[in-house]
Amino acid sequence: MKRAAWIAASFLLGAFVLARASDWRSPAPGEGPEAVAVRTIEGRPYLAVNDLARLIDATKFWRADVRRLVLRTASHTIVLTAGNPFVVVDDRTFWLGDPVRSQGGEFQIPVALVDSLPADSTMARLLYDHRRARVVVLPVSGGVGSPRVTIDGAMTRLSFPADQADEAVVVTRGRERFRLRFGGVFVGALPESMPAASRVSSIRTIAAAGGSAFELMIAPDAVGYRLVQETGRRRVILEVTTAHDEGFEAFAPEIPSGERTLRVVVIDPAHGGPDAGVVAGNAIEKNLTLDLAVRLQSELERQGVRVVLTRNDDREVPAEARAELANRLNADLVLAIHFDGYVDPHARGATAFCPPATVTEDRTARGEDEAPSASGLSPSRVVMLPWRDIGTRHAVQSRALAEAVLSALELRGQGPTRLRERLPYDLLGVNAPGILLECATLTAPDDRDRVMQEEGMRQLAASIADGVSAFRRSQ
């Protein structure tokens, strides 16, 4: 009876330990990769065996008679002996350069072991980050190394070593806050300063879920950029040029600096009533848009913004009535909320639509013209726009909003994201900056499962609110 109780207690304790290990192996978004500190013994880097076992999900077996410790994973065996500089991994023997040591009743292993571990899908891939004195678990996307800066005439190049070069994306393309996201973990170091002739004046890391991201400041005279993904050479090259060369993309139009005033935000949950929108499995777009709008309303109201919804229940609202409400309230911002659907089951992620920002924003929208007349317009010029196209006068602001929101989604792992410069039907006649946001793709199983869960919708609302907050701060 006592033996049965002991076995049961051991099982529960083991389950608890595994649960804790599982939690430890799944850090929250933005907290970085799984990592353990490396200690120095007699000037050499060592890793505690308990930390190693936890990183690779190994079970330990101790043989006191020969002072030998065996680590077993699902597919591999590692044999360590105290005082011995050799380790046996499966049927191969490796020299570690330094002996395995025992301190405080725990084996300390030379970090060189990390390079001798099997490189297959059955074991976590480890990397020794000597700059930060830690061992990290690399995701499937691998790692991203230190960028190298080179200058060739009008061209500035930043070359990043990257295990999965094809996963690199441009998140935000404004000069002041140009953002790149990689799937891999950053295990390199950034330059303390940039060369004097570099058109990239600074670079820093920013938080990203499940990967790494960088924010760059681009010189005002740079006119275009190009992202080159060399998968065979495992590197990503960002080229920034001051010349008008073909094959380069333009930077986003500049926006006024300083904090924007957001008094009233109108959230337009799409569809409603007999118009269900996209239906995929148990996911119904009209229900999800309203659910998300209510959550987003709470998030924005905590920022001190008045938020009005175009509908608060399951009813049909004509597009003209939605635009009229936004204009009557003198909305500072309009967010039309949708969820996408495609025939292609591989399509996924979020898309933002905004009026085309291919020309400089009408300065009357920013108050930068000469002294206005009594009508509020500059006496030097009057711009007449069709009622339906009035949203184009806010095109640059809308583009900035779209980039801020998509950046927040991408950095939180809710992408991939896309931006389309096209005046959407939902913004026809809306005299305010605004976007139509397809928040996720319901025909993609992963996207659908995420937004059908309470936590998934909560995080989605928080991400969009963060994007609005960044837009408000001009960030």
N, C-alpha and C positions, 0 to 999 in steps of 0.2 A: 504494500500500500504506500509506504514511504517512498519506495523507488518510483512508483507511478506518479506520485505528487512531485518528486524531484524532476522527473522527465518533463512533466507538464509545465512546471515553473521554468525550466531551461528553454523549452519551446517558446513560451511567452516572452522571455527575456531576449531570445534570439530574434523573434519577430519585431520586438521593440527596437533592437539595435539596427536591424535591417531597415525598418521604417525611418529611423533617424538618419541612417546613411543615405537612404533614398532622398530624404529632404535635403540633406547636405549636398547631394550631387545635382540638385536642381535649383540653382540660385535664381532669385527673382530677377526679372528684366532690369538691366542696368547695373546689376551688382558685379558683373564680370564673370570670367570663367572660373571653374573649379580649380583651386590652387592650394598648395601647402608650402610652408616656409622651409627653406634649406638652412641648415646650421653649419657652422665651420668648426672642424676638429683638426687641430694642429695645422691650420692654414688650408685645409682641404674641404670641399663642399660635401656634406652628407645629408641623406634623407632617412628619416625615422621609418622603420619597417611597418609600424602600425599605419602611418600615413600612406605608404605605398600600397599596403593591402586594401585600404579603403578606396584609393583611387582606381585600382584595377579590379575591385570586387573579388578579392582572393580570400580563401580560408587558410589559417595558419596551423601548422602541425609541428610541435616541438619535440626533438629528441635530445634529452638532457645528457645521455651517456656520451654522445659524440658532439654535443653543443652545435647541433644542426637544426636549422629552421627551414621547413618546406612551405612554400606558398602555392596553393592550387586554385586556378580559375576553372571555368567551364571546359577550357580546351588546352590549358598550358600548366606546366609545373616549373617552379623556380626553387633551386636548392641553394641555401646560404649557410656557410660555416664560419663560426667566430674565429677571427684572426687570419682568415684565408682571403687572399685577393682574387680568387677565382670563384665564379658563379656558374652553375649549370642551369641552362634554360632549355627545357625539354631534353633533347639528346645532344646539345651543343655546349661547349665550355668556353667561357669568356673571361679575359683578364680585366679586372677593374682598375688596375693601377695602384690602388690602395686597399688595405685589408678591411673586411667587415669587422666592425667594432661592437662591443656591448657596453652600454652606458645606462646606469639606472635601471637595469633589468630589461632593457630594450635594445634590439639590434639597430645599429646605425650603418647605412649602406652607402658606399660611394655613389655619387650622382651619375657616374659613368654608366651605371646599370641601365639608366633610362634609354640610352642609345642601343642597348642590346636586347630590348624586349621585342617580342614578335609584332610585326606590323600587319595585323589583319583585323577583320571586323569583329572578332570575338573578344578583343581586349581594348580598353581605352588607350588612345594614343597620347603619350606623354611627351612633354618638351621641357627642357631645362632652360628657364629664363634667367640667365646669369646676371643680367642688369638689375633685376628686382629680387634676386636670390630666392627663387621659388621654382617649383615644378607645377606646370599647369596641364590640365586635361584639354586637349584640342578637340573641337567639335568635328563633325564630318567635313566641314569646310576648311579645316586645317588652320594655318596661321598666316599672319600678315607681318612682314618684316619692316625694318627701318627704311624710310624713303630716301632715295638718292636724288639730289638736285643738280641738274646740269643746265647750262645756258648756251644757246647757239644762235647768235644774232637776235632776231625778234622773238625767238622761241625759248620758253622756259619749260623744262620737263621735270616732272616728279615721277620717279620709278619706284613702285612698291613691289617687293617680292610677295607673291600671294599663291598659296597652294591651289585655290579655286579662283582663278582670274576671271572666269565668266560670271561670277556672282557679284562683281563690283558694279555699283550703280551710282549715278549722280542723283542726289536727293534734292538739293536746292541749288539753283544756278545763278543766284545773285552774286555780284562781285564781293560785297561786304561779308556775306556769310555763305560761301560756296561749300556745299557739303557732299562728301563721298561716303558711301557705306560699303563695307566688305562683309562677306559671310564669315570669314575666319577671325580668330582672336588675335589682337595686336600683341606681338611679343618682341617688338623692336623698341627703338628710341627715336624721338623726334629731334631735329636739329635745334640747338639753342637759338640760333639766328639764321636768317636767310642771306644769301649773297646780295651785294648791293644792287646788281643789275637784274635780280630776279623779279618777275612780274607777280610772283606769289610772295607777299610780304610777311605772312605768318601762317602757322599751321598748329592746330591743337586737337587733342582727342575730345570727343563728346560721347555721352552715354548712348548705347544701342543695345537692344535685346538680341541675344544670340549671335553676336558678331562684334564688329568694331566700326567706328565712324570717325571722320575727321572734318573739322571746319577750317576752311582756308579764307584768307583775305586776299583778294585779287586787286592788282593795281588798276586805277581808273582808266589808263590808256590801253589796257588789254581789250581786244575786240572779239575774241573767240576762243573756244576751247575744244579739245577732242580727247575722248577717253579710248585708249587702245588696250584691248585685252589680249595678251599673248598667252594663251592657255598652254601651248607647248613649252614655253620658257618659264611658265609659272610667274608671270609678272604683269602688273597693270601700270600703264604709263598715262599720266595726265599731261597733256600738252596745252600750254597757254601761249597765245601769240598776240603781238601788237600789229601784225600785218593782216590784210584782208585776203586770206588764203582760202581756197576752196576746201570743202570737207570739214570745216570747223563750224561749230554751233555758236550762235550768239548768246551772250549773257542776258539774263532777265533785265527788263527795263529798270532803271533806278527809281527808287521811291523816296519820298521825303523822310528825313531822319527825325527822330523824336517820337514820343509816345502818342498814339492816336486816341482820340476820344471815342469811347464806345458807351453810348447812353442806352440805346435800344437795339436789340438784336432780334430779328424775326427768323424763327425756325419753321420751315415748311415741310412737314412730314408728307411725302408724296402719296398719291392714290387715296383710297378710302371709299366706303360705300360699296357699290357694285364693281368698282375698279379695284381688283385685288393686286394688280401688278404681277411680279414674278412669283410663281408658285413652284417650289421644289421640295418634294417630300412633305414634311410637316411645316416647312418654312413658308410663310405667306408675307409677301413684301409689305402690304399695307399695315399689317400688325407690327412688323418689326420697325418700320419707320416711325410709327407713333410711339412705340416703346422707347426707341433710342432718343426721339425728340424730347420726351418727358425727362429722361435721365440727363440729357445734355442741358436742358433748361435748368435743372438743379445745379449742375456743375458750373454753369456760367453765372447763375445768380449768386453763387458763393464768391464770385469775383466782383460783385457789386454792379452787375449789369441787369437792366430790365429786359426780360425775355418774353416774347409773345409768340404763341403757336398759331399757325393758320387754321389748325383743327385740333380739337382736344378729344375727339371721339371718332368712331367709325362712320364717317359720313363723307359724301362727295362734295368737294369745293372746287368751283370753276377756277381755271388758271387766272382769269381776269380779276376775280375776287381776291385771290392770294396776292397778286401784284398791287391791287388797290389798297389792301390792308397795310402792306409794307410802306407804300408811299404816303398814306394818311398818317402813319406813325412817325414819318421822317426817319425811317430805320437807318442806322449807321452800318448795318451789315445784314445780309440775308443768306441763310444756309438752307438750300433745298436738299432734303435727305432722301436718298434712294438706296436700293440694293440691286445688284446686277444679276444677269442671267445670260448664259451662252449655250449654244448647241455643243460647242467644243468642251468636253469635260475637263480638259487640262487648263482652261482659262480660269484664273483666280485673281484675287487681290482687289484693290480699290482704284477708282478713277475719279478725277475732278475735272469738271468742265467750267471754263470761264470765258468771258468775252475776249476776243483777240486783242493782245497787247503788242501789236507789231509796230505801232506808232507811239510817239510820245503822248503821255496823258494830257488831256485838255487842262491847261493850267488854271482855268476858272474853277475846276473841281478842287484845286489845292489852294485857291486864294492867292495866286502868285502874279496875277495880271496887274496892270496899272490901276489907279484908283477907280473903283466901280461907280457906275451911275446909280440913280435912284432905283433902277430895276434890278440892281445887283450884278449886272454884267459889265464887262469892260467896254468903254465907249469906242475902243480901237477895233474891236471885232466881235461879232456875234456868231456863234456856232448853232446852226439849226439841225436837229437830228429828228428822224421819224420817231414817233412815240414808242414803237416796238423796239427800236434800237437804242433807247436812251441809256441802257446799261453799258454801252461801249465807252461812254465818257468816263466810266470808272474802271476801265480795262486794266490799267496798271495796278491799281489797288486790289482788284479781284485776283489778278495773277499772283500778287504777293500773298494774299490770303490762301489761295490754292497751294502754293509752295509751302507755306507754313504748316498747313493742316496735313498735307501729304508727307512732309518731313517728319512730323510727329508720329504718323502711322507707320512709316517705314522704319524709323528708329526704334519703335516698340515691337517690331516684328509682325506687323499687321499688313504687310505688303504682299507681293510687289505692288508698287503704285505707278500710276500713269497720269499725265496731265494733257488735256486736250483744249486748245484755244478755239472755242466755238461757242457762240451765243446760244445757250440751251433754251428750250421752250419755256422752262420754269422761270426764267429771268426776263422774259419779254415784257417790256413796259416797267421794269423795276428800276427806279432811279436811286440806286445805292450799290456799293460794292457787294458782290455776291458770287457764290459758286453753287453748282449742282454737284453733289458728292455721292457717287456710287460707293457705299461704305465697305462692301464686301461682295463676293460673288456667290449667290445662293446655289448655283449649279455645281460649285466646287465642294466636294464633301468636307474638306478640312475647314473651309470658310463657314459653311453652313453649320457644322457642329459647333464651331466657336461661338457664333452669334446666337445660337439657340440655347446657350448656357448663360446663367445669371452672371457669372464672372466675366465671360467673354463680352457681354454687352456693357458691363460696367467699365471694363478696360477700354472698350471702343469709345464710349462717351468721354472718358477721361482723356484719351488721346486727342480727340477732336477739340475738346476744351483747351488742352495744352497748346494746340496749334493756333486757336483763336487768341490765346494769351500771348503767344510769341508774335503774332501779327500785330496785336495791340502795342507791344513793346518795340515794334519794328525790328524783330529778331527772327 
